[in-house]
Amino acid sequence: MQDDLIKRVEEIQAISAVPTILETVAALTGLRFVCIAHVTDDSWTACAVLDRLDFGLVPGGTLDVTTTLCEEVRDTARAVVIDSVEGSERYREHHTPRLYGFQSYFSIPVFRTDGSYFGTLCGLDPEPARLTEKATVSTLHLFAELVSKQLDADSDLVATRAALLDERETAELREQFIAVLGHDLRTPLGAILLGTDILKHKHADPASAPVVERIRRSATRIASLVDDVVDFTRGRMGSGIPMRLRDAALDGYLEQVVDELRGLYPERVIDAVIVPGLRLHCDPERIAQLLSNLLKNALVHGFDHTPVAVRAAMAGDEFILSVTNQGRELARKVIDQLFKPYWRASSRSGNEGLGLGLYIVDQIARAHDGSIDVHSDGGSTSFVFRMRAADAAGRGR
């Protein structure tokens, strides 16, 4: 039994997103104690803890489950959310608030995707708090769902790895797993972004603003990775990356990408010259994705103190989009590997991603009957995308 409890604690501790989840929930609710607990009919075990009350619990710590409201949550499979114990007819005389000295409290059930009960996402504070607002309760449930998805994603990953027999089977199972993972992550990612929006607009706090912004950036990056793996899986499973070709004003899409990356990398200089009035027969969202992946690659692998240059213009009947960064010269054998899936060069920041970004760039270029070339010499590396624009509705010069 003890070994099983240790395993449950280790499962939660292995999820890298858990500290961010607890920080976000604390910022959202204002509660100073937040934890994830494994709850059975005869045990309550803390698996991850954020404790700003000096409550004294640490991961692996236990409580008598009969003294907790989590027992009620387990028995009913329903959340308990209390703004103020003193103002609650149901809990004003309850032994649990008196024992642990709290006024505000929430406990949200966490289920595995097979429906089995794992425990709760819970929090408390000696002061009252506004927890029962619909948006807050919905966000707490979404965070509990995120924990559930992560639990099963990690379990599935372990099981999948154990089942691999050879390199071919490994590749097939990995791609299937990524397809499922990419789908299942979208809802909990929405929870994180919703939580940051609520914090930013409804619970503005200058002290927590940098943390909220950091969480938003992380969630945005994860969303980008999810998009990459979904596109990759579609491409490898035969349907190809979906395209919506049409005559479109492209310059606005490209400017938006540059603005977003400037926001995510405020310390970097992005020197962008995008000719106004560019119109092409293309999928503008995919061309914007191509630029985003190239620009992220340049920001990650280029020298920190140097600008990254973006150029977009027409040259005769060709549209040319280039991204140039200063950095170490790339060897020919490296350039030959760049557009292969899962291949990653070492980065200066250590933020290497999944190794799918440039592969997707190449697939988008091919889908537009275009090309992507790499030039690296003299401490400068340029990625140049070209496509014929003979069918363009108009051209910017």
Summary of the structure (lengths in Angstrom):
residues: 397
radius of gyration: 25.1
end to end distance: 71.7
largest distance: 80.4
contacts: 1259
relative contact order: 0.08
helix: 45%
strand: 21%
